[in-house]
Amino acid sequence: MPILRSFFIALSHNRLLRRFGERSRMGNRLSSRFVAGMEIGDALRVAEAVNKQGMAVTLDSLGESVTTETEALAAAMVYHRLLDAIAERKLNAHISVKLTQMGMSLSPALAEGFVENLARHAKVKGSFVRIDMEDSSLTQATLDMVRRLHAKPEVHGAIGVVIQAYLYRSQTDIEQLLDGGIRVRLCKGAYKEPAEVAFPRKADVDANYVRLSCLLLASPLFHGLATHDEAMIAAAKSFASQHGIGPSRFEFQMLFGVRRDLQRKLVREGYNVRVYVPFGNDWYPYFMRRLAERPANVLFLAKNFFRF
């Protein structure tokens, strides 16, 4: 389905469709399959419900590529409110942050300051900040920032990063992160990348995902394997079983609204599961990338369109 994937990734950058979708009632209702709601309260209610099902949560305030320092500050303040609410409600949850939402394109120093403050806050509250990985143009800068912050005692252990299996460089990146004691969330990758930097064939991405997941599982650190692919999950289970790695040593991570049946099945089997719960008005790019990642999502929406 490479053509369908490219189509939806292209749509994710269409400003006209984004404006229409995010402002229309129909668009917001369609997005509700993958987005918890527009407000912090919506996300917290979903987090509580997911926790009651025996699963942890990652909360993500949707938004990326802010254009002013004021917007970046506003985005950071939403996350500070989330960290306070997580602690107050005793939720099994942490936060996920995009650097472009923190002003990375305006000033890397500005973004790093906001992220450091969030990580300090998270450590005080006994929580954790995951730095999302965006397209490959930001990979090195993202990793460099995470390493710098992780090295600070006030932040150490409260910050982690995402690695994308479709990039050729990811094995080297993971090896360096493990040497530094930094926790990793492994995913396949949801951006359109040139063949010079990423595996163009799904089979090669899958093989690299399995290889990298084994590296993470063998590490003493607690990592997250983000996938809905049952073949990838089976490979991780098999490796863990063969090497005496108990289910408490890692977690599977999945998206809100995707493969709920599989999430519940893994919990019943005794595995840790974390659900990535996004919320907010700026949902359009995220929504389109979910459709690009998994054609079954398109079929689901088409089948249920008239129920909305």
N, C-alpha and C positions, 0 to 999 in steps of 0.2 A: 504493500500500500504506500510506496514512496510518493506517488503523485498526490494522493489524498493528504498525506502528511505535509507536503510542500504547500498545498492549497490552503490548509488551515493555518500554517505558520505565516503565510503571506497575509491572510485575513487578519491575523493578530496585530499587524502593523497598519491596518487600514483605519485612518482617523475618522472618516465619515461613518463607517459602520460602527466604530467604537462609540462615537457620540450618540448615534441612534440607539444602539443596544443599551448603553448604560443609563440613558434617559427615558427609555420606554418601559412601560409596564410589562409588556410581553417579554422583553429581554431579561428583566429582573426575575420574572417567574421562571424562565427557562434556565437561568443561571443557578437557581436554587438547588438543582441537583448536586452541584459541586461547590457551592458557596454557602456558608452558614447563615448569612444575612448581611445587612448593611452596617449594623452597629455593634459596639463592644458587647452590649448585653446579649445580643443574638449569639455571638461566638461563645460567651461564657455559659449560656444555657445548653448549647450543643456540647461543650466540653464536659459539663456535668453529666449529661446523658451518656456520652461515650465512656466516661469513667465508670459509670454504673454498670456498663457492659463488660467491665474488666480490662479496658484498654486505656493507655495513656494518650496524650494529645500534644500536638504542636500547634500553636496559634500563630497565624500569619495575617497581619493587616495588609491587605492587597494595595499595591502601588509600586511604581518604579519610575526611574528617570525623572525625578523632580526637577523643576527649572529655577527654583529660588531657594535661598537659605531658609526663608520663612516656612516654605512647604516641608523642607527636610526636618526642621525643628518640630513642626506639628506632627509629622510622622513618628519622630522619636518619642514625643510625649504620649502618643497612643500606646506605644510599647511599655513605657514606664507605668502607665495606668494598668496595663495588662499584668505586669509583674506584681503590682500591689494586689490586684484582684485575685490572681492565682494564689498568692500567699494567704489572703484573707479568707478565701473560700476553701483553702486546703485542697486545691485541685492537683491531680497528677498531670502536670502540663509544663511546657516551656515555650519559648518564642522562637520564631524564625524570621530573619531580617535580610532584606536585599540592600546591598551597598548603594545602588543607584537611588534607592528610596531615601537613603541617608545623605544624599548630596555628593556622591562620588564623582559624578561628571562635572560638578561645579568646583569642588576642591577635595582631593583625597584626604587632606588634613582635617577638613571639616567633618567628613564622613567618619574618619577614625575617632575623632573626639566624641561624636554621638555614640558610636558603637562601644567605645571604652566605658562611657558612662552607663550604658545599658548593661554591659557585662559586670561592672562593679555592683550595680543595683541587683542584678540576678544573683551574684554570689552572696550578697548580704541576705537575700530572701531564700537562699537555698535552691535557686533555680538555675537555668542554663540558657544560653543564647546560641542558636545555630545560625551561622552565616550562610545564606543561600549562594549557590554558584549561578552566575548568569552566563552570557555568551563568552566564547574563548578569549575575546579581547581583554577581559577582566580577570582571567584565571590567575595570572601571576601576581597581580596587584592584590587580589583577594587573599591568596595564600600568604603573601608577605605580611599583610596586615594582621591576619589571624595569628601568625607566629609571633609578631611583635607584642600583641596584646596578651597572648597566652604566657609569654615570658614574665609578665608583671605579676607580682605576688597577689595584688588586689583582684586580679582577673583569673589567675591560673586555675584551670579546671572548670571554669564556668563558660568557656567558649569553645565551639567546634565548628566544623565546616562541611560543605557538601563536595563530593567528588563525582564527576560524570564519567561513566564507563566508556562512552563513545570517543573520548579523546585519547590519542596515542600516548600522551604524556602521563596518563593517570597512574600507571603503576609506579613510576618514579616518584610522583607526588605523594602517593600513599606511603611508600617506604620512608620518605622524609618526614611525613606527618607522624608516623608511628614512632620514629626515632625521637621526635619531639614530645611524644606523649599526648597528642592531640586527637580527640575523638572525631570520627568520620561518619557521615551519612552517605552511603553509596547509592546512586541512581544511574539510570542509563543515559539520561540527557534529553532535553526537550527543545533545544534550539537548532536551527538549521546551520550547520557548519560545513566549511569546504573540505574536500577530500584530503587537503594538505595537512589538516589538523585532527580529523576525526574519521573513524571507520565508516565508510559509506554503506557497508552491507550489514543487515541486521544480524546475520549469523556470526559475524566477527564481533559485533557489539555484545551479543549474548555470551560468546566465549570469553571475552575480556571481563564481563561482569562476573562470571563464575570464578575466573582466576583471581580477581580483586577481592571478591567476597571471601575467598579462602584465606587470603592474606589477613583480612580484618578479623576473621573468626579465630585465627591462630594467635592473634594479639591478646595480651592481658587486658586491654582497654575495652570498654563497653561501646559497641558501635551499632549503627542502624543500617539494615539492608532494606532499601526502599524499592519495592517491586510488587506488581500484581501478577507477574509471570510465574505460573505454577511450576514451570521447568526450573526457573532460577531458585525458587523456594525449595523445591525438592533437592536440588544440588547442594544448597546450604545445609539442609537437614542431614543429608547423607554425610557431608564432610564433618559436620559437628558430631554426629553419632560415631563415626569411625575414629575420631580423635579425642573422644571423651570430653567434648565441650558441651556443658549443660545448657539448657534453654535460658537460664538466668544470666548467661554471659553476653547476650546480644538481644536485639529486638528486630522484628519485621516492621516496616513502616509502609503505610498505604494512605491513599488520598480519601478525604471525605466524599462519600457518594459513589465510590468505585469498589466493586467486589466486596460488598458488605458480607456476603455469604462466606467468603474466604477469610475475612477478618475474624468472624465468629468461630469458624472452624479451627483456626490457629489458636485462638484463646482456649477452646475446649481441649486442644491437644497439649496445653501447658506452655505455649510460647508467649513471649512478650510481644504485644502489638501496640504500635503508636499510630494514631490517625492524624493526618495533617489537615487542620481545619482552617481554611481561609475565610476572611470576611471583609466587607467594605464595598464602597461604591465603585472603585477602580478595578472591577472584576473582569473586564472584557479580554485583555491579553492572556490572563491566566486561563480563562474559560476556553479560548481558542487553542491554547497549547494542550489542554486536556483532550480536546477533540482530535488534535493532530497525533497525540501519543497513542490513542487507542480507538480505532475505527468502531469498535463495539459501542463506544459512547455515543457516536453519531446515530447508530441504529436504535439505541435506547431512546434518544430524544425524539427521533422520527416516529417511533412506535407509540410514544406517550404524548405526542404534541397536542392532540385534541383533548387531553385530560387537564391541561393547564387552564 
